[in-house]
Amino acid sequence: IVNNCPLPAQVAMRGGSFFNAARGGNGLVTFLIARPAPQVPLFFGAWFTGEPNRNLTWYIVSGDLLGNQVNAQILQTKRNVASPTFTTTNTEVGKAQISLITPEQFLFSYQFTGGSNAGRSGGEIMQHLFAGLAPAVPNITGHYFNPAESGWGQTYESYIGQGVAQQFILTYLYDAAGEPRWVLGMMGTRRHTFRNLVGHVKGVSDVKSLAAWTNEQFDP
């Protein structure tokens, strides 16, 4: 009987944007939030993905980091458009597990029990979208929101691409019916289209390969 197995070394996850190059249309923007001892860090992720009808949607994936693993809730947030004030509701629609592998890679497993994706499950290796690239200075990578309207916001990723400081921005918000939707943007780039990604994302080296990558990102 072995009773003195050492614990695996803690993986220092790099916060930011993660995706699966083999399955477009989804990704997580994740960060670890430090908390006072004896509390463990909180894993917080915004999951940008799609519905079976090909509409874009997003979820919150959040849970305690214990060792290198997170057992998380999948929460869906909707806006009550009938309310005279900005009001949102959170509903648990599934469970997820995150297993850290390296600072720029983790295994993401999920199972939906409710919502438009009810019954769907899967697992995939997520890698950092800007793996190996240095952060820009100033580095404003993080989640941002308006406290007066908690429930929507933006995620920023500051990085150096082709020698230029750039920002990769995802905005999570709601449509006219209060359903969660998201949009993608870029800042500080030489171009103001998806061509910003040429030379920055693995496998995207020219406009032809960019077109294939773009089609995959919006194919849930």
C-alpha positions in Angstrom: 0.0 0.0 0.0 1.4 3.4 -1.0 0.2 6.2 1.2 2.8 8.9 0.6 2.2 9.8 -3.1 3.2 13.4 -3.6 0.6 15.8 -5.0 1.2 17.0 -8.5 2.7 20.4 -8.8 0.2 23.3 -9.0 -0.3 24.5 -12.6 -0.1 28.3 -12.8 -2.8 28.8 -15.4 -2.4 31.8 -17.7 -5.6 33.7 -17.8 -7.2 34.7 -21.1 -8.8 33.2 -24.1 -8.9 29.4 -24.7 -10.3 27.4 -27.7 -10.2 24.1 -29.4 -8.7 24.5 -32.9 -10.5 21.3 -34.0 -14.0 22.5 -33.1 -14.9 26.1 -34.0 -17.6 28.2 -32.7 -16.7 28.1 -29.0 -14.1 29.0 -26.4 -13.6 30.1 -22.8 -12.2 33.3 -21.4 -11.0 32.2 -18.0 -9.3 33.7 -15.0 -8.3 32.6 -11.5 -9.5 34.9 -8.8 -7.4 34.9 -5.6 -9.3 34.8 -2.3 -8.1 35.1 1.3 -6.9 31.9 3.0 -8.2 29.4 3.8 -10.3 29.9 0.7 -9.0 28.4 -2.5 -8.8 30.3 -5.8 -12.1 30.7 -7.8 -12.0 29.6 -11.4 -14.2 32.0 -13.4 -14.9 31.5 -17.1 -17.2 33.0 -19.7 -18.0 30.3 -22.3 -18.7 31.7 -25.7 -20.5 29.1 -27.9 -23.6 28.4 -29.9 -27.1 26.8 -29.7 -28.4 24.0 -31.9 -30.1 26.6 -34.1 -26.7 28.2 -34.7 -27.5 31.3 -32.6 -24.5 32.5 -30.6 -24.9 32.2 -26.8 -22.7 32.4 -23.7 -22.6 30.7 -20.2 -20.7 31.3 -17.0 -18.6 28.4 -15.8 -17.4 28.9 -12.2 -16.1 26.8 -9.3 -13.3 26.3 -6.7 -9.9 25.3 -7.9 -8.8 22.3 -5.8 -5.3 21.2 -6.8 -5.5 21.3 -10.6 -9.2 20.6 -11.0 -12.4 22.5 -11.0 -15.9 21.1 -10.6 -18.1 23.9 -11.9 -21.7 25.0 -12.5 -22.8 26.0 -15.9 -25.0 29.0 -15.5 -27.1 30.7 -18.1 -28.0 34.4 -17.6 -31.0 36.0 -19.2 -32.3 39.6 -19.0 -35.8 40.4 -18.0 -36.7 42.9 -20.7 -40.1 43.5 -19.1 -38.5 44.9 -15.9 -38.3 48.7 -15.7 -34.7 48.3 -14.3 -31.8 46.2 -15.6 -32.6 42.8 -14.2 -31.1 39.4 -14.9 -31.6 35.9 -13.7 -29.1 33.0 -13.4 -30.2 29.4 -14.0 -28.0 26.3 -13.6 -28.1 24.4 -16.9 -25.3 21.9 -16.4 -22.1 20.8 -14.8 -18.5 21.1 -16.1 -15.0 19.9 -15.0 -11.8 21.7 -15.8 -8.5 19.8 -15.4 -5.4 22.0 -15.8 -2.6 20.4 -17.9 -0.2 23.2 -18.6 -0.4 27.0 -18.0 -1.8 27.3 -21.5 -3.9 24.1 -21.8 -6.7 22.4 -20.0 -9.2 19.6 -20.4 -12.8 20.9 -20.5 -15.6 18.4 -19.9 -19.3 19.4 -19.8 -22.8 18.0 -19.6 -26.0 20.1 -20.1 -29.1 19.2 -18.1 -31.2 22.2 -19.2 -31.6 25.1 -21.6 -31.4 24.9 -25.4 -28.4 22.6 -25.2 -30.0 20.1 -22.8 -28.7 16.6 -23.3 -25.5 17.6 -24.9 -22.2 16.6 -23.4 -18.5 16.4 -24.4 -14.9 16.9 -23.6 -12.1 18.8 -25.4 -8.6 20.0 -24.9 -8.6 23.8 -24.8 -5.4 25.7 -25.6 -4.6 29.4 -25.2 -5.6 31.4 -28.2 -2.4 33.5 -28.0 -0.1 30.7 -26.7 3.6 31.8 -26.6 2.8 35.5 -27.2 3.8 38.1 -24.7 1.2 40.3 -23.0 1.0 43.9 -24.1 2.0 46.9 -21.9 -0.2 48.1 -20.4 -1.8 44.7 -19.9 -5.5 45.2 -19.4 -6.4 41.5 -19.8 -9.5 40.7 -17.7 -13.3 40.8 -17.3 -14.9 44.3 -17.2 -18.5 45.2 -16.3 -20.8 48.0 -15.2 -21.7 47.4 -11.5 -25.0 49.2 -12.1 -25.9 46.6 -14.8 -24.2 43.5 -13.6 -24.9 40.6 -16.0 -23.2 41.9 -19.2 -19.7 43.1 -19.9 -16.5 42.6 -21.9 -13.4 40.5 -21.8 -10.1 41.9 -22.9 -6.9 40.1 -23.9 -3.8 42.3 -24.3 -1.0 40.7 -26.4 1.9 41.5 -28.7 1.1 40.4 -32.3 3.6 41.1 -35.1 5.4 43.5 -32.8 2.2 45.6 -32.2 0.2 45.9 -28.9 -3.3 44.6 -29.6 -6.6 43.8 -27.8 -8.8 40.8 -28.4 -12.3 41.8 -27.1 -15.4 39.7 -26.6 -18.6 41.4 -25.5 -21.3 39.4 -23.8 -24.7 41.0 -23.8 -28.4 40.4 -24.6 -30.6 40.6 -27.6 -34.0 42.4 -27.7 -35.7 39.3 -26.2 -33.2 39.1 -23.3 -31.4 36.1 -24.7 -27.6 36.0 -24.1 -25.5 36.8 -27.2 -21.9 37.8 -27.9 -19.8 39.7 -30.4 -16.1 39.8 -31.3 -13.9 42.8 -31.7 -10.3 43.9 -32.0 -8.4 47.1 -31.0 -4.9 48.6 -31.7 -4.5 46.6 -35.0 -3.3 47.6 -38.4 -6.6 46.3 -39.9 -10.1 46.5 -38.6 -11.4 43.1 -39.8 -10.7 39.4 -38.9 -7.5 39.8 -41.0 -6.1 41.0 -37.7 -5.7 37.4 -36.8 -3.4 36.5 -39.7 0.0 35.5 -38.2 -1.4 35.6 -34.7 -3.5 32.4 -34.5 -1.9 29.1 -35.1 -2.7 27.7 -38.5 -3.7 31.1 -39.9 -1.0 32.5 -42.1 -2.9 34.0 -45.0 -6.3 35.2 -46.1 -7.2 31.7 -47.5 -6.5 29.9 -44.2 -8.2 32.8 -42.3 -11.4 32.2 -44.3 -11.4 28.6 -43.3 -10.7 29.5 -39.6 -13.4 32.1 -39.6 -16.0 29.7 -41.0 -15.1 27.2 -38.2 -15.5 29.7 -35.4 -19.1 30.4 -36.3 -20.0 26.7 -36.9 -21.2 25.4 -33.5 
